[in-house]
């Protein structure tokens, strides 16, 4: 009831509570709406075109940012590669820009390697999905190895083996470098394990010889020889020399095999130790007296 201007009461209508739609009703309504759009050709065509435009714009934007990120990653990789080339081959690089500034101090090999490592780390941090990140992960392990930061090098090598297992052309090189790292740090069992991984690997079903197999086989034989396992070392040297006749490692294995199979050379007597006739004055006197008595 509500009070009017005349002072009388006027009844008011009580609204019925709005009925809530069930999930089934909502789905039915959406289906009917979609059906209406489809049955109306002009609306359906407009809706389809708008959807395609939005999807195309999204893909184009994504492609643009991916290309831009890839370009930035490769620009950093180019800087790192240039520093590596200058560090490894200092005589072959002659920076033209620095010649005009005689007061500018030339960076040392360590400084160049450190800067290259920084660029690789930036790629791995900011552009981990780029193709350049694969190269960065591969090369950063080598850079840290050269800087004698063996723990960081080990981390990069192991990460590459785990995350880039499909990069068959890189894996044997990384495994070989990791074996040398362990050998350098005194972990001979781990070094032998990774040398064996490279030596036992195949480069395909029909390929018998894997990448760096000759190199790894020779290194395994070297470790066997150094750990007094002569017979095993001889057998492996022989196999490597026969399987890789054209390889420098096969030639070197044959040389080691020849040295190990050669019969032992008898020791040469020292001339200073040979028995000489005793010509002391006392003995000469005794000998003369004996002759005179006779």
CORJO-V38006 format. One record per pair of residues at least 24 apart in sequence whose C-alpha atoms are under 10 Angstrom apart, sorted by the first residue. I is the first residue (numbers start at 1). GAP is how many residues later the second one is. Records with the same first field share a line. If there is no record, write none. Layout:
I = GAP  GAP
//
This chain:
66 = 61  63  64
67 = 63
69 = 54  57  58  60  61
70 = 53  57  58  59  60  61  62  63
71 = 59  61
72 = 51  54  55  58  60
73 = 46  47  49  50  51  53  54  55  56  57  58  59  60  63
74 = 49  53  56  57  58  59  61  62
75 = 44  48  57
76 = 40  42  43  44  45  46  47  56  60
77 = 39  42  43  45  46  55  56  58  59  62
78 = 38  41  54
79 = 36  37  40  41
80 = 32  33  34  35  36  37  38  39  40  56  59  60
81 = 32  35  38  39  55  58
82 = 30  34
83 = 26  28  29  30  31  32  33  34  36
84 = 25  28  29  30  31  32  33  55  59
85 = 27  28
86 = 26  27
87 = 24  25  26  29
88 = 24  25
109 = 37  38
110 = 33  36  37
111 = 36
112 = 31
113 = 27  29  30  31  33  34
114 = 26  29  30  32  33
115 = 28
116 = 24  27  28
117 = 24  25  26  27  30
134 = 26  29  30  33  36
135 = 25  35
136 = 24
137 = 26  27
138 = 26  32  33  35  36
139 = 35
141 = 33  36  37
142 = 32  35  36  39
145 = 32  33  35  36
148 = 33  36
150 = 28  31  32  34  35
151 = 30  34
153 = 24  25  28
154 = 24  25  27  28
157 = 24
168 = 35  36  43
169 = 34  42
170 = 41
171 = 27  40
172 = 25  26  27  29  31  38  39  40  41  44
173 = 25  38  39
174 = 24
175 = 41
176 = 36  37  39  40  43
179 = 37  40
180 = 39
183 = 40
188 = 35
189 = 34
191 = 28  29  32
192 = 24  27  28  29  31  32
193 = 27
194 = 26
195 = 24  25
196 = 24
208 = 35
209 = 34  35
212 = 37
213 = 27  30  31  36
214 = 25  26  27  29  30  31  33  34  35  36  39
215 = 25  29  32  33  34  35  38
216 = 24  33
217 = 24  32  33  36
218 = 31  32  34  35  36  38
219 = 30  34
221 = 32  35  36
222 = 31  34
225 = 31  35
230 = 30  31
231 = 29  30
233 = 24  27
234 = 24  25  26  27
//
